[in-house]
């Protein structure tokens, strides 16, 4: 792939028991790790016993049955192998920023492993596609490579298709500007640079993967949901301890809970200084 790398990047896909990134569990994960230079790619593909029912909707999509998973390891049993395989790599996938990344973070958190995202760049290939040519993964492969997607929703087939789609995007959009809704023109937004693709496929105002916290126009962290939407999070959480405890005890992502604790700690530190 014609992608300039200064560190490894892992293209990955997850199939799960459902679409709730906090409650649901992984049933299959596939990863293709790409390296700088001429080192060949490495692959990891693993079925995982989720120890919980698979929703009918999810089963209809990926076709992975409880019987297929009965003798497979739990996530806890393979977590260390997956963690070490990914290492400090950047991450990429298709709709990965909204689904695969937060779900993987939750799975690691459940087994006591800190999958830190601070120094990782993420490239969501779907975001490139939706911004430049809004369609689906199957249509994307047909559009960019002229191929039909076989074995759709098998994790390894999907991640291989994602790699091919990105390769086609890098070729098709070389030197092509993006004209935004307000008339602003972004020159050459899709180019073989992971940092640029990260910036292009991420909303820099959103702080966490589940979009519960964001920066306002002044750069202050505010809530992006609920009764305090738009209000400074640190100030609200310090003032309303009941709301703070509610977030810590309800179904919010591990990332949100960690950020909330950090905001309160920093806010208290500034007040005492």
ROLO-217292 format. One record per residue (C-alpha): residue in three letters; z negated, x, y negated. Coordinates in steps of 0.1 Angstrom, whole numbers, plus 5000, padded with zeros to 4 digits. Each point is the difference from the previous one (the first is absolute). Example, Ala and Ser with C-alpha at 12.3 -4.5 7.8 and 13.67 -1.06 7.14 Angstrom:
<r 'ala' <4922 5123 5045>>
<r 'ser' <5007 5014 4966>>
// end
This chain:
<r 'unk' <5000 5000 5000>>
<r 'unk' <5009 5012 4965>>
<r 'unk' <4965 4996 4986>>
<r 'unk' <4983 5029 4981>>
<r 'unk' <4966 5005 5016>>
<r 'unk' <4972 5023 4989>>
<r 'unk' <4977 4986 5027>>
<r 'unk' <5004 4978 5031>>
<r 'unk' <5007 4963 4996>>
<r 'unk' <4992 4974 5027>>
<r 'unk' <5023 4969 5003>>
<r 'unk' <4980 4974 5019>>
<r 'unk' <4999 4964 5010>>
<r 'unk' <4973 4977 5013>>
<r 'unk' <5001 4969 5022>>
<r 'unk' <4968 4979 4998>>
<r 'unk' <4981 4969 5012>>
<r 'unk' <5008 4983 4967>>
<r 'unk' <5007 5007 4963>>
<r 'unk' <4964 5002 4987>>
<r 'unk' <4995 5038 4993>>
<r 'unk' <4962 4996 5002>>
<r 'unk' <4995 4977 5029>>
<r 'unk' <5029 5007 5022>>
<r 'unk' <5005 5031 5023>>
<r 'unk' <5028 5024 5009>>
<r 'unk' <5018 4994 5033>>
<r 'unk' <5026 5027 4996>>
<r 'unk' <5006 5029 4977>>
<r 'unk' <5030 5023 4999>>
<r 'unk' <5003 5031 4978>>
<r 'unk' <5028 5025 4993>>
<r 'unk' <4987 5031 4982>>
<r 'unk' <5026 5019 4980>>
<r 'unk' <4994 5036 4989>>
<r 'unk' <5013 5022 4973>>
<r 'unk' <5027 5025 5010>>
<r 'unk' <5017 4999 5034>>
<r 'unk' <4970 4990 5022>>
<r 'unk' <5010 4970 5021>>
<r 'unk' <4984 4966 4996>>
<r 'unk' <4970 4991 5022>>
<r 'unk' <4994 4965 5014>>
<r 'unk' <4970 4980 5010>>
<r 'unk' <5001 4965 5014>>
<r 'unk' <4970 4982 5014>>
<r 'unk' <4991 4965 5012>>
<r 'unk' <4964 4991 4992>>
<r 'unk' <4977 4974 5014>>
<r 'unk' <4986 4981 4970>>
<r 'unk' <4971 4984 5019>>
<r 'unk' <5008 4967 4983>>
<r 'unk' <5026 4972 5004>>
<r 'unk' <5035 5004 4986>>
<r 'unk' <5012 4971 4978>>
<r 'unk' <5029 4979 5011>>
<r 'unk' <5019 5009 4969>>
<r 'unk' <4996 5038 5006>>
<r 'unk' <5009 4996 5037>>
<r 'unk' <5032 4982 4990>>
<r 'unk' <5009 5029 4978>>
<r 'unk' <4993 5031 5021>>
<r 'unk' <4997 4986 5035>>
<r 'unk' <4971 5023 5010>>
<r 'unk' <4979 4979 5024>>
<r 'unk' <4963 5004 5009>>
<r 'unk' <5011 5009 5036>>
<r 'unk' <5020 5029 4986>>
<r 'unk' <4969 5013 4982>>
<r 'unk' <4974 4993 5027>>
<r 'unk' <4999 5037 5012>>
<r 'unk' <5008 5016 4967>>
<r 'unk' <4973 5020 4980>>
<r 'unk' <4981 4985 4971>>
<r 'unk' <5006 5014 4965>>
<r 'unk' <4967 5018 5002>>
<r 'unk' <5013 5019 5031>>
<r 'unk' <5032 5012 4983>>
<r 'unk' <4987 5002 4964>>
<r 'unk' <4994 5038 5000>>
<r 'unk' <5035 5007 5015>>
<r 'unk' <5017 4978 4973>>
<r 'unk' <4978 5015 4972>>
<r 'unk' <5009 5035 5010>>
<r 'unk' <5037 4992 5005>>
<r 'unk' <5003 4987 4965>>
<r 'unk' <4978 5027 4985>>
<r 'unk' <5005 5004 4962>>
<r 'unk' <5035 4986 5001>>
<r 'unk' <5015 4976 4975>>
<r 'unk' <5007 4965 5014>>
<r 'unk' <5032 4979 5000>>
<r 'unk' <5010 4968 5016>>
<r 'unk' <5015 4965 4994>>
<r 'unk' <4977 4977 4982>>
<r 'unk' <4974 5027 5008>>
<r 'unk' <4981 4999 4967>>
<r 'unk' <4990 4964 5004>>
<r 'unk' <4995 4998 5038>>
<r 'unk' <5001 5032 5021>>
<r 'unk' <4981 5023 4977>>
<r 'unk' <4970 4977 4993>>
<r 'unk' <4998 4989 5037>>
<r 'unk' <4999 5036 5012>>
<r 'unk' <4973 5008 4975>>
<r 'unk' <4979 4971 5012>>
<r 'unk' <5004 5010 5036>>
<r 'unk' <4989 5036 4993>>
<r 'unk' <4971 4987 4979>>
<r 'unk' <4987 4978 5029>>
<r 'unk' <4997 5031 5022>>
<r 'unk' <4983 5020 4973>>
<r 'unk' <5030 5022 4989>>
<r 'unk' <5008 5004 4963>>
<r 'unk' <5038 4998 4997>>
<r 'unk' <5001 5013 4964>>
<r 'unk' <5031 4989 4979>>
<r 'unk' <4992 5020 4969>>
<r 'unk' <5024 5029 5006>>
<r 'unk' <5026 4980 5019>>
<r 'unk' <5032 4987 4985>>
<r 'unk' <5014 4968 5015>>
<r 'unk' <5037 4990 5002>>
<r 'unk' <5006 4963 5007>>
<r 'unk' <5037 4998 5010>>
<r 'unk' <4999 4962 4996>>
<r 'unk' <4992 5004 4963>>
<r 'unk' <5032 5021 4995>>
<r 'unk' <5020 4974 5019>>
<r 'unk' <4985 4970 4982>>
<r 'unk' <5004 5016 4966>>
<r 'unk' <5036 5012 5006>>
<r 'unk' <5013 4975 5027>>
<r 'unk' <4974 4972 5008>>
<r 'unk' <5003 4993 5038>>
<r 'unk' <4983 5006 5034>>
<r 'unk' <4998 5031 5023>>
<r 'unk' <5027 4986 5022>>
<r 'unk' <5023 4994 4970>>
<r 'unk' <4990 5033 4986>>
<r 'unk' <5012 5019 5031>>
<r 'unk' <5032 4980 5000>>
<r 'unk' <5006 5005 4963>>
<r 'unk' <4992 5037 4997>>
<r 'unk' <5012 5013 5035>>
<r 'unk' <5022 4972 5013>>
<r 'unk' <4979 4997 5031>>
<r 'unk' <4983 4971 5018>>
<r 'unk' <4962 5003 5005>>
<r 'unk' <4992 4999 5037>>
<r 'unk' <4965 4993 5014>>
<r 'unk' <4988 4987 4966>>
<r 'unk' <4962 5000 4996>>
<r 'unk' <4995 5027 5026>>
<r 'unk' <4981 5025 4979>>
<r 'unk' <5020 5031 5010>>
<r 'unk' <5033 4982 4995>>
<r 'unk' <4989 4987 4966>>
<r 'unk' <4988 5034 4988>>
<r 'unk' <5033 5017 5012>>
<r 'unk' <5019 4973 4981>>
<r 'unk' <4979 5007 4969>>
<r 'unk' <5008 5037 5001>>
<r 'unk' <5037 4991 5002>>
<r 'unk' <4997 4975 4972>>
<r 'unk' <4984 5026 4977>>
<r 'unk' <5027 5025 5009>>
<r 'unk' <5027 4974 4990>>
<r 'unk' <4981 4992 4968>>
<r 'unk' <4999 5036 4989>>
<r 'unk' <5037 5003 5005>>
<r 'unk' <5010 4966 4985>>
<r 'unk' <4978 5003 4969>>
<r 'unk' <5006 5037 4992>>
<r 'unk' <5004 5000 4962>>
<r 'unk' <4998 4962 4998>>
<r 'unk' <4978 4987 4971>>
<r 'unk' <4978 4969 5002>>
<r 'unk' <5003 4974 4972>>
<r 'unk' <4967 4982 4998>>
<r 'unk' <4995 4964 4989>>
<r 'unk' <4991 5010 4964>>
<r 'unk' <5032 5020 4997>>
<r 'unk' <4982 5034 5004>>
<r 'unk' <5021 5025 5021>>
<r 'unk' <4983 5023 5025>>
<r 'unk' <5023 5029 5008>>
<r 'unk' <5005 5012 5036>>
<r 'unk' <4968 4983 5014>>
<r 'unk' <5009 5004 5037>>
<r 'unk' <5002 5037 5007>>
<r 'unk' <4988 5023 5029>>
<r 'unk' <4966 5008 4985>>
<r 'unk' <4969 4985 5015>>
<r 'unk' <4981 4999 4967>>
<r 'unk' <5028 4981 4983>>
<r 'unk' <5003 4976 5029>>
<r 'unk' <4962 4995 4999>>
<r 'unk' <5002 4992 4963>>
<r 'unk' <5030 4977 5005>>
<r 'unk' <4985 4980 5029>>
<r 'unk' <4964 4996 4986>>
<r 'unk' <4985 4980 4972>>
<r 'unk' <4980 5026 4981>>
<r 'unk' <4978 4972 4985>>
<r 'unk' <4987 4990 5034>>
<r 'unk' <4971 5021 5013>>
<r 'unk' <4995 4988 5035>>
<r 'unk' <5024 4990 5028>>
<r 'unk' <4988 4963 5000>>
<r 'unk' <5005 4998 4962>>
<r 'unk' <4965 4988 4992>>
<r 'unk' <4995 5026 4973>>
<r 'unk' <5024 5012 4973>>
<r 'unk' <5002 5019 4967>>
<r 'unk' <5005 4979 4969>>
<r 'unk' <5021 5011 4970>>
<r 'unk' <4971 5022 4988>>
<r 'unk' <4996 5017 5033>>
<r 'unk' <4968 4982 5009>>
<r 'unk' <4994 4989 5035>>
<r 'unk' <4999 4962 5001>>
<r 'unk' <4999 4973 5027>>
<r 'unk' <5033 4986 5011>>
<r 'unk' <4985 4968 5016>>
<r 'unk' <4973 4974 4998>>
<r 'unk' <4978 4988 4972>>
<r 'unk' <4999 5034 4983>>
<r 'unk' <5037 5007 5001>>
<r 'unk' <5010 5023 4972>>
<r 'unk' <4964 5010 4992>>
<r 'unk' <4988 5036 5002>>
<r 'unk' <4988 5004 5036>>
<r 'unk' <4973 5027 4994>>
<r 'unk' <4983 4979 4973>>
<r 'unk' <5001 4968 5019>>
<r 'unk' <4987 5015 5032>>
<r 'unk' <4971 5017 4982>>
<r 'unk' <4991 4968 4983>>
<r 'unk' <5005 4975 5028>>
<r 'unk' <4983 5017 5030>>
<r 'unk' <5005 4968 5021>>
<r 'unk' <5038 5003 4996>>
<r 'unk' <4998 5037 5009>>
<r 'unk' <4981 4993 5032>>
<r 'unk' <5025 4971 5008>>
<r 'unk' <5029 5025 4999>>
<r 'unk' <4982 5025 5022>>
<r 'unk' <4991 4973 5026>>
<r 'unk' <5032 4980 5001>>
<r 'unk' <5035 5007 5014>>
<r 'unk' <5012 5025 4975>>
<r 'unk' <5017 5032 5011>>
<r 'unk' <4980 5032 5005>>
<r 'unk' <5020 5015 4971>>
<r 'unk' <4989 4973 4976>>
<r 'unk' <4963 5003 5011>>
<r 'unk' <5001 5038 4995>>
<r 'unk' <5016 4996 4966>>
<r 'unk' <4975 4974 4989>>
<r 'unk' <4971 5022 5010>>
<r 'unk' <5015 5029 4981>>
<r 'unk' <5006 4979 4969>>
<r 'unk' <4964 4988 4998>>
<r 'unk' <4987 5036 5006>>
<r 'unk' <5022 5014 4973>>
<r 'unk' <4991 4972 4976>>
<r 'unk' <4963 5005 5005>>
<r 'unk' <5004 5037 4995>>
<r 'unk' <5017 4995 4967>>
<r 'unk' <4973 4976 4988>>
<r 'unk' <4972 5024 5009>>
<r 'unk' <5018 5030 4984>>
// end
